[in-house]
Amino acid sequence: MNHVVTLQDAVTAFADWKEPTSAELDAIEQEMPLILADVDLLDVQIVTLDRTPTELDERRLRRARRRALAERTALANRTAATVSLPGGAA
């Protein structure tokens, strides 16, 4: 039999009095261009849900996908550049 146990930290992690740390805020700030690009992509996808996409819609969708992919790549490169490998490996 598996017992279900709640952890106090998990339960109170999102309490009103608990503020995000500066490291968490910095991480959100670093990811913000990607978040905004994903929101734009979702906006374009939502517009085309209930109709057949026009040529203009398809261009907007391709542009939004390329922007989201570019932001993902840029974020991965920024993250990789800040991580240093142990032992001085390059």
N, CA, C and O atoms as a GROMACS GRO file, in nm:
protein
  360
    1MET      N    1   0.084  -0.118   0.000
    1MET     CA    2   0.000   0.000   0.000
    1MET      C    3   0.089   0.124   0.000
    1MET      O    4   0.182   0.135   0.079
    2ASN      N    5   0.059   0.216  -0.088
    2ASN     CA    6   0.133   0.341  -0.096
    2ASN      C    7   0.062   0.447  -0.013
    2ASN      O    8  -0.060   0.465  -0.024
    3HIS      N    9   0.138   0.516   0.068
    3HIS     CA   10   0.082   0.622   0.150
    3HIS      C   11   0.104   0.756   0.081
    3HIS      O   12   0.211   0.781   0.026
    4VAL      N   13   0.003   0.838   0.083
    4VAL     CA   14   0.014   0.972   0.027
    4VAL      C   15   0.056   1.066   0.138
    4VAL      O   16  -0.012   1.079   0.239
    5VAL      N   17   0.169   1.130   0.118
    5VAL     CA   18   0.223   1.220   0.219
    5VAL      C   19   0.243   1.357   0.155
    5VAL      O   20   0.305   1.366   0.048
    6THR      N   21   0.192   1.461   0.217
    6THR     CA   22   0.216   1.596   0.166
    6THR      C   23   0.335   1.655   0.238
    6THR      O   24   0.355   1.635   0.358
    7LEU      N   25   0.413   1.726   0.163
    7LEU     CA   26   0.530   1.794   0.220
    7LEU      C   27   0.494   1.939   0.246
    7LEU      O   28   0.436   2.005   0.160
    8GLN      N   29   0.528   1.989   0.362
    8GLN     CA   30   0.492   2.125   0.399
    8GLN      C   31   0.549   2.226   0.300
    8GLN      O   32   0.481   2.323   0.266
    9ASP      N   33   0.673   2.206   0.255
    9ASP     CA   34   0.733   2.300   0.161
    9ASP      C   35   0.657   2.302   0.029
    9ASP      O   36   0.638   2.408  -0.030
   10ALA      N   37   0.613   2.186  -0.016
   10ALA     CA   38   0.539   2.180  -0.141
   10ALA      C   39   0.403   2.247  -0.128
   10ALA      O   40   0.353   2.308  -0.222
   11VAL      N   41   0.343   2.234  -0.012
   11VAL     CA   42   0.210   2.292   0.010
   11VAL      C   43   0.218   2.444   0.023
   11VAL      O   44   0.131   2.515  -0.028
   12THR      N   45   0.320   2.492   0.088
   12THR     CA   46   0.330   2.637   0.114
   12THR      C   47   0.422   2.708   0.015
   12THR      O   48   0.454   2.825   0.035
   13ALA      N   49   0.465   2.640  -0.089
   13ALA     CA   50   0.560   2.701  -0.182
   13ALA      C   51   0.502   2.824  -0.250
   13ALA      O   52   0.576   2.915  -0.288
   14PHE      N   53   0.371   2.829  -0.267
   14PHE     CA   54   0.310   2.941  -0.337
   14PHE      C   55   0.224   3.026  -0.244
   14PHE      O   56   0.126   3.086  -0.288
   15ALA      N   57   0.259   3.030  -0.119
   15ALA     CA   58   0.185   3.111  -0.023
   15ALA      C   59   0.203   3.259  -0.056
   15ALA      O   60   0.304   3.299  -0.115
   16ASP      N   61   0.105   3.340  -0.018
   16ASP     CA   62   0.108   3.482  -0.048
   16ASP      C   63   0.230   3.552   0.010
   16ASP      O   64   0.282   3.647  -0.050
   17TRP      N   65   0.276   3.508   0.124
   17TRP     CA   66   0.384   3.577   0.192
   17TRP      C   67   0.521   3.537   0.140
   17TRP      O   68   0.621   3.599   0.177
   18LYS      N   69   0.528   3.437   0.058
   18LYS     CA   70   0.657   3.388   0.010
   18LYS      C   71   0.687   3.451  -0.126
   18LYS      O   72   0.618   3.424  -0.224
   19GLU      N   73   0.789   3.532  -0.131
   19GLU     CA   74   0.826   3.604  -0.253
   19GLU      C   75   0.932   3.524  -0.329
   19GLU      O   76   1.006   3.447  -0.269
   20PRO      N   77   0.939   3.543  -0.462
   20PRO     CA   78   1.045   3.476  -0.538
   20PRO      C   79   1.181   3.536  -0.503
   20PRO      O   80   1.193   3.654  -0.470
   21THR      N   81   1.281   3.452  -0.512
   21THR     CA   82   1.416   3.499  -0.481
   21THR      C   83   1.468   3.581  -0.599
   21THR      O   84   1.410   3.580  -0.707
   22SER      N   85   1.576   3.650  -0.576
   22SER     CA   86   1.634   3.730  -0.684
   22SER      C   87   1.687   3.639  -0.795
   22SER      O   88   1.685   3.678  -0.912
   23ALA      N   89   1.734   3.520  -0.761
   23ALA     CA   90   1.780   3.426  -0.863
   23ALA      C   91   1.664   3.381  -0.951
   23ALA      O   92   1.679   3.367  -1.073
   24GLU      N   93   1.548   3.357  -0.889
   24GLU     CA   94   1.430   3.318  -0.967
   24GLU      C   95   1.384   3.432  -1.057
   24GLU      O   96   1.346   3.409  -1.172
   25LEU      N   97   1.386   3.553  -1.007
   25LEU     CA   98   1.349   3.669  -1.087
   25LEU      C   99   1.446   3.690  -1.203
   25LEU      O  100   1.404   3.727  -1.313
   26ASP      N  101   1.575   3.667  -1.179
   26ASP     CA  102   1.674   3.679  -1.285
   26ASP      C  103   1.652   3.573  -1.393
   26ASP      O  104   1.667   3.601  -1.512
   27ALA      N  105   1.615   3.451  -1.351
   27ALA     CA  106   1.589   3.344  -1.447
   27ALA      C  107   1.467   3.378  -1.533
   27ALA      O  108   1.466   3.355  -1.654
   28ILE      N  109   1.364   3.433  -1.470
   28ILE     CA  110   1.245   3.474  -1.546
   28ILE      C  111   1.280   3.585  -1.644
   28ILE      O  112   1.235   3.583  -1.759
   29GLU      N  113   1.358   3.681  -1.599
   29GLU     CA  114   1.400   3.791  -1.685
   29GLU      C  115   1.479   3.741  -1.805
   29GLU      O  116   1.463   3.791  -1.917
   30GLN      N  117   1.565   3.642  -1.782
   30GLN     CA  118   1.646   3.587  -1.891
   30GLN      C  119   1.558   3.510  -1.991
   30GLN      O  120   1.588   3.509  -2.110
   31GLU      N  121   1.452   3.447  -1.944
   31GLU     CA  122   1.364   3.370  -2.031
   31GLU      C  123   1.251   3.454  -2.092
   31GLU      O  124   1.175   3.402  -2.175
   32MET      N  125   1.238   3.578  -2.055
   32MET     CA  126   1.126   3.660  -2.101
   32MET      C  127   1.116   3.673  -2.254
   32MET      O  128   1.004   3.666  -2.306
   33PRO      N  129   1.225   3.690  -2.330
   33PRO     CA  130   1.210   3.696  -2.476
   33PRO      C  131   1.148   3.567  -2.533
   33PRO      O  132   1.067   3.574  -2.626
   34LEU      N  133   1.185   3.453  -2.479
   34LEU     CA  134   1.127   3.326  -2.523
   34LEU      C  135   0.980   3.316  -2.486
   34LEU      O  136   0.899   3.270  -2.565
   35ILE      N  137   0.947   3.360  -2.367
   35ILE     CA  138   0.807   3.358  -2.322
   35ILE      C  139   0.722   3.444  -2.415
   35ILE      O  140   0.613   3.403  -2.456
   36LEU      N  141   0.769   3.564  -2.447
   36LEU     CA  142   0.694   3.653  -2.534
   36LEU      C  143   0.682   3.597  -2.676
   36LEU      O  144   0.578   3.612  -2.741
   37ALA      N  145   0.788   3.532  -2.726
   37ALA     CA  146   0.782   3.471  -2.859
   37ALA      C  147   0.682   3.356  -2.861
   37ALA      O  148   0.609   3.338  -2.959
   38ASP      N  149   0.678   3.277  -2.754
   38ASP     CA  150   0.580   3.167  -2.746
   38ASP      C  151   0.438   3.220  -2.738
   38ASP      O  152   0.346   3.160  -2.795
   39VAL      N  153   0.417   3.331  -2.668
   39VAL     CA  154   0.284   3.391  -2.659
   39VAL      C  155   0.240   3.440  -2.798
   39VAL      O  156   0.125   3.420  -2.837
   40ASP      N  157   0.331   3.502  -2.870
   40ASP     CA  158   0.298   3.547  -3.006
   40ASP      C  159   0.264   3.429  -3.097
   40ASP      O  160   0.171   3.438  -3.177
   41LEU      N  161   0.338   3.319  -3.084
   41LEU     CA  162   0.309   3.200  -3.163
   41LEU      C  163   0.171   3.145  -3.129
   41LEU      O  164   0.095   3.107  -3.218
   42LEU      N  165   0.139   3.141  -3.000
   42LEU     CA  166   0.006   3.094  -2.959
   42LEU      C  167  -0.104   3.185  -3.012
   42LEU      O  168  -0.210   3.137  -3.053
   43ASP      N  169  -0.080   3.315  -3.012
   43ASP     CA  170  -0.180   3.409  -3.066
   43ASP      C  171  -0.210   3.380  -3.213
   43ASP      O  172  -0.326   3.379  -3.254
   44VAL      N  173  -0.106   3.356  -3.291
   44VAL     CA  174  -0.125   3.327  -3.433
   44VAL      C  175  -0.196   3.194  -3.450
   44VAL      O  176  -0.284   3.181  -3.536
   45GLN      N  177  -0.160   3.094  -3.370
   45GLN     CA  178  -0.226   2.964  -3.380
   45GLN      C  179  -0.373   2.974  -3.341
   45GLN      O  180  -0.457   2.908  -3.403
   46ILE      N  181  -0.405   3.053  -3.242
   46ILE     CA  182  -0.545   3.068  -3.199
   46ILE      C  183  -0.628   3.135  -3.308
   46ILE      O  184  -0.742   3.096  -3.331
   47VAL      N  185  -0.570   3.234  -3.375
   47VAL     CA  186  -0.642   3.303  -3.481
   47VAL      C  187  -0.680   3.206  -3.593
   47VAL      O  188  -0.787   3.219  -3.653
   48THR      N  189  -0.594   3.110  -3.621
   48THR     CA  190  -0.619   3.020  -3.734
   48THR      C  191  -0.694   2.893  -3.695
   48THR      O  192  -0.710   2.804  -3.779
   49LEU      N  193  -0.740   2.881  -3.572
   49LEU     CA  194  -0.809   2.759  -3.528
   49LEU      C  195  -0.944   2.737  -3.597
   49LEU      O  196  -0.976   2.625  -3.636
   50ASP      N  197  -1.020   2.841  -3.612
   50ASP     CA  198  -1.157   2.824  -3.660
   50ASP      C  199  -1.176   2.857  -3.807
   50ASP      O  200  -1.289   2.874  -3.853
   51ARG      N  201  -1.068   2.867  -3.881
   51ARG     CA  202  -1.080   2.895  -4.024
   51ARG      C  203  -0.961   2.835  -4.098
   51ARG      O  204  -0.860   2.797  -4.038
   52THR      N  205  -0.975   2.828  -4.227
   52THR     CA  206  -0.863   2.783  -4.310
   52THR      C  207  -0.762   2.897  -4.318
   52THR      O  208  -0.798   3.009  -4.355
   53PRO      N  209  -0.636   2.870  -4.284
   53PRO     CA  210  -0.536   2.978  -4.286
   53PRO      C  211  -0.517   3.033  -4.427
   53PRO      O  212  -0.505   2.958  -4.524
   54THR      N  213  -0.513   3.163  -4.436
   54THR     CA  214  -0.483   3.229  -4.562
   54THR      C  215  -0.332   3.231  -4.583
   54THR      O  216  -0.257   3.187  -4.496
   55GLU      N  217  -0.290   3.281  -4.696
   55GLU     CA  218  -0.146   3.290  -4.721
   55GLU      C  219  -0.080   3.383  -4.620
   55GLU      O  220   0.032   3.357  -4.575
   56LEU      N  221  -0.148   3.490  -4.585
   56LEU     CA  222  -0.095   3.582  -4.484
   56LEU      C  223  -0.084   3.514  -4.348
   56LEU      O  224   0.014   3.533  -4.277
   57ASP      N  225  -0.186   3.436  -4.311
   57ASP     CA  226  -0.181   3.361  -4.184
   57ASP      C  227  -0.063   3.264  -4.182
   57ASP      O  228   0.006   3.251  -4.080
   58GLU      N  229  -0.041   3.196  -4.294
   58GLU     CA  230   0.070   3.101  -4.301
   58GLU      C  231   0.204   3.171  -4.286
   58GLU      O  232   0.296   3.118  -4.222
   59ARG      N  233   0.217   3.290  -4.344
   59ARG     CA  234   0.341   3.368  -4.328
   59ARG      C  235   0.360   3.411  -4.184
   59ARG      O  236   0.470   3.403  -4.130
   60ARG      N  237   0.252   3.457  -4.121
   60ARG     CA  238   0.260   3.496  -3.979
   60ARG      C  239   0.298   3.378  -3.892
   60ARG      O  240   0.378   3.391  -3.799
   61LEU      N  241   0.241   3.262  -3.922
   61LEU     CA  242   0.271   3.142  -3.845
   61LEU      C  243   0.418   3.102  -3.862
   61LEU      O  244   0.484   3.068  -3.764
   62ARG      N  245   0.468   3.104  -3.985
   62ARG     CA  246   0.609   3.071  -4.008
   62ARG      C  247   0.701   3.170  -3.938
   62ARG      O  248   0.802   3.131  -3.878
   63ARG      N  249   0.666   3.298  -3.945
   63ARG     CA  250   0.747   3.401  -3.881
   63ARG      C  251   0.749   3.382  -3.728
   63ARG      O  252   0.853   3.395  -3.665
   64ALA      N  253   0.633   3.352  -3.672
   64ALA     CA  254   0.625   3.331  -3.526
   64ALA      C  255   0.702   3.206  -3.485
   64ALA      O  256   0.768   3.205  -3.381
   65ARG      N  257   0.694   3.101  -3.565
   65ARG     CA  258   0.770   2.978  -3.534
   65ARG      C  259   0.919   3.004  -3.541
   65ARG      O  260   0.995   2.960  -3.454
   66ARG      N  261   0.963   3.076  -3.644
   66ARG     CA  262   1.106   3.107  -3.657
   66ARG      C  263   1.154   3.192  -3.540
   66ARG      O  264   1.264   3.171  -3.489
   67ARG      N  265   1.073   3.288  -3.499
   67ARG     CA  266   1.112   3.375  -3.387
   67ARG      C  267   1.123   3.294  -3.258
   67ARG      O  268   1.217   3.312  -3.181
   68ALA      N  269   1.025   3.205  -3.234
   68ALA     CA  270   1.028   3.123  -3.113
   68ALA      C  271   1.150   3.030  -3.114
   68ALA      O  272   1.216   3.013  -3.012
   69LEU      N  273   1.179   2.972  -3.229
   69LEU     CA  274   1.296   2.885  -3.241
   69LEU      C  275   1.425   2.963  -3.220
   69LEU      O  276   1.517   2.915  -3.154
   70ALA      N  277   1.432   3.083  -3.275
   70ALA     CA  278   1.551   3.166  -3.258
   70ALA      C  279   1.570   3.204  -3.111
   70ALA      O  280   1.683   3.205  -3.061
   71GLU      N  281   1.462   3.234  -3.042
   71GLU     CA  282   1.472   3.269  -2.900
   71GLU      C  283   1.512   3.148  -2.817
   71GLU      O  284   1.588   3.161  -2.721
   72ARG      N  285   1.462   3.029  -2.852
   72ARG     CA  286   1.504   2.907  -2.782
   72ARG      C  287   1.653   2.883  -2.801
   72ARG      O  288   1.724   2.849  -2.706
   73THR      N  289   1.700   2.902  -2.923
   73THR     CA  290   1.842   2.883  -2.952
   73THR      C  291   1.926   2.985  -2.876
   73THR      O  292   2.029   2.950  -2.818
   74ALA      N  293   1.883   3.109  -2.876
   74ALA     CA  294   1.957   3.214  -2.805
   74ALA      C  295   1.961   3.186  -2.655
   74ALA      O  296   2.065   3.205  -2.592
   75LEU      N  297   1.849   3.141  -2.598
   75LEU     CA  298   1.846   3.109  -2.456
   75LEU      C  299   1.939   2.992  -2.425
   75LEU      O  300   2.011   2.994  -2.326
   76ALA      N  301   1.937   2.890  -2.509
   76ALA     CA  302   2.025   2.775  -2.488
   76ALA      C  303   2.172   2.816  -2.497
   76ALA      O  304   2.255   2.769  -2.419
   77ASN      N  305   2.203   2.904  -2.591
   77ASN     CA  306   2.341   2.952  -2.604
   77ASN      C  307   2.382   3.037  -2.484
   77ASN      O  308   2.495   3.026  -2.436
   78ARG      N  309   2.291   3.123  -2.436
   78ARG     CA  310   2.323   3.204  -2.318
   78ARG      C  311   2.344   3.115  -2.196
   78ARG      O  312   2.435   3.138  -2.117
   79THR      N  313   2.260   3.014  -2.182
   79THR     CA  314   2.271   2.923  -2.068
   79THR      C  315   2.399   2.843  -2.077
   79THR      O  316   2.468   2.825  -1.976
   80ALA      N  317   2.432   2.794  -2.195
   80ALA     CA  318   2.554   2.716  -2.213
   80ALA      C  319   2.678   2.800  -2.190
   80ALA      O  320   2.779   2.749  -2.141
   81ALA      N  321   2.673   2.928  -2.224
   81ALA     CA  322   2.788   3.016  -2.207
   81ALA      C  323   2.814   3.046  -2.060
   81ALA      O  324   2.928   3.071  -2.020
   82THR      N  325   2.708   3.043  -1.978
   82THR     CA  326   2.727   3.075  -1.836
   82THR      C  327   2.768   2.953  -1.754
   82THR      O  328   2.817   2.968  -1.642
   83VAL      N  329   2.750   2.834  -1.808
   83VAL     CA  330   2.786   2.712  -1.736
   83VAL      C  331   2.930   2.680  -1.767
   83VAL      O  332   2.968   2.670  -1.883
   84SER      N  333   3.011   2.665  -1.662
   84SER     CA  334   3.150   2.629  -1.683
   84SER      C  335   3.170   2.482  -1.651
   84SER      O  336   3.113   2.429  -1.556
   85LEU      N  337   3.250   2.418  -1.730
   85LEU     CA  338   3.276   2.276  -1.710
   85LEU      C  339   3.384   2.258  -1.606
   85LEU      O  340   3.478   2.337  -1.600
   86PRO      N  341   3.373   2.156  -1.522
   86PRO     CA  342   3.474   2.134  -1.419
   86PRO      C  343   3.605   2.085  -1.482
   86PRO      O  344   3.604   2.021  -1.587
   87GLY      N  345   3.715   2.114  -1.417
   87GLY     CA  346   3.843   2.067  -1.463
   87GLY      C  347   3.904   2.149  -1.574
   87GLY      O  348   4.006   2.109  -1.630
   88GLY      N  349   3.845   2.261  -1.607
   88GLY     CA  350   3.901   2.348  -1.709
   88GLY      C  351   3.878   2.299  -1.849
   88GLY      O  352   3.944   2.346  -1.942
   89ALA      N  353   3.786   2.205  -1.868
   89ALA     CA  354   3.757   2.156  -2.003
   89ALA      C  355   3.683   2.263  -2.081
   89ALA      O  356   3.601   2.337  -2.027
   90ALA      N  357   3.714   2.270  -2.206
   90ALA     CA  358   3.650   2.371  -2.291
   90ALA      C  359   3.535   2.315  -2.369
   90ALA      O  360   3.470   2.387  -2.444
   0.00000   0.00000   0.00000
